[in-house]
Amino acid sequence: MAVSGIDALIDRVRTTYTRVDAAQAHEEFLAGALLVDIRYQALRERDGLIPGALVIERNELEWRLDPEGSHRLPEAVNHGIRVIVVCNEGYASTLAAASLHALALPEATDLTGGFQAWKAAGLPVTPF
C-alpha cells in the first residue's frame, strides 16, 4: 500500500527531532517548558484543558512564539525556549513543531499521541 503525501511528510519530519511522551511532557512542563495546546475550541470544550498550558490557535502559533515578532507572547523570550506542542492526537503538532524549527526554535517538539495520550496517562485535565 502506498504511503500518502502527508503521511510521508510527517514520517520525514519526525526523523529531524525527538518527540516526547505524556510523562516526559508533564515532567518538562513542571520544570518550565512551554506546553502549547493548538487544538481548536470545539475539542477543548469537548475534552477539557491542560491546566497551565498556553492555548494558541494553530493559525497564530508562529506569530505568538517568534521571539523577534511584534505579536509574540511574553513567554516567547528567546530562540532557546523549550516548546512542547499538543494537538488532539499528535499529527498536526508534528507539522507545527517543524514550523517552529523553521522559525529558529530548535528546542520545539511535540507530544506523541497528543492530548488524548495526556488524558489517557491520567495527567491533569480540567473542564473547559
N, C-alpha and C positions, 0 to 999 in steps of 0.2 A: 504494500500500500504506500502510495506517495505521501510525503510529508507536505502539508500546505505551506505556503509562503510565510504566514505569520508564525506557525509552529517552528519552522526553520529559523526564522529571525529570533524568536525567543530562545531557542536552544543555543544559537550562536552568541547572543548577548550574555547568557548565563555563564559562558565559559570565561568571561572577562572579569569576573569578581566573585566573591564568596557571599552567598546568601546566608541568612540566619534563620534558625527555627524559633518557635514561640518562646521557649525557655531562655534562649540566648538573647532574643529581642527584649524580653522583660528585664533580664539582668542588665543589659546595656542601657535600657531606658532608666532604670533605677540609678545607674551610675552617671547619667547626664546626657545620653544620646537623645536626639530629637526623634520621637515616634510620630510619623506623619500619616494621618488617615486620609486617603484620597477617594474613599467610597462616596458615591453620590447619596444625596439626602435620603431617598427612599430606603436604601439599605441601612443607613444609620438609624432611621426611625424604626425599621423592622427589627434589627438585630441588636441595637444599642451602641454604646460608645466605649472606647478605652479611656478610662479616667486619666487626664493629663496629656493625652495625645493632642497634637495640633491637627485641627481639621482644615485641610486645604483642598479645595476642589481641584481636580486633575488639570483643568484648563488654566489654573492660576499658579500651579506649582513652581515653575521656573521663575516667574516674576517674584514670588514671595520668598524664595530661598537663595536668590542671587545676592551674595554679599555686597556686590557693587551696584545693585539696582536701586532705582528710586522707589520701587514699590515693595521692597523687602520687609520681612517681619523683623522685629527686634532680635529674634533668636538667630537670624542669619548673620552671625558675627564675622565669619571668615570662611575661606575655602577649605579649611581642615575640619569643619564640623562633621560629626557623625550623624547621618540621617538614615533612619530605617523607615522605608515607605511600606504602607499597609494598604492593600486593596481588599476585595472580598475573598478571592481565592488564590492570589499570588501570581496572576498573569499580567494585568495592567501595571502592577507595581514593578515588574521587571523592566518594562519599557520606560517607566518613569525614572527608575534608578539609572538606566542608560542615558536618559536625557540629562539627568543631574551630573553624570560623569562628563558629558559633553560640555556642560556649563562650568567645568573645572571644580567639581565637588567630588574628589576621588574616594572619599570615605562613605559615599552613599551606597546603600544596599537595600534589599527588600526582604520581607518576611515570607518564607516558604509556606505556602498554604493560606496566606493572608489572614484576614480577620477570623475566618472560620477555624483555622488552626489555633489561633489565640484563644478563642472561645472554647474549643474542644479540649485545650490543655488546662482549662479551669482557671485561667488568668482573669484578672479583674475586668468586668464589663458592667456598665451602668445603663439604665434605660435612657432613651433619647429624651 
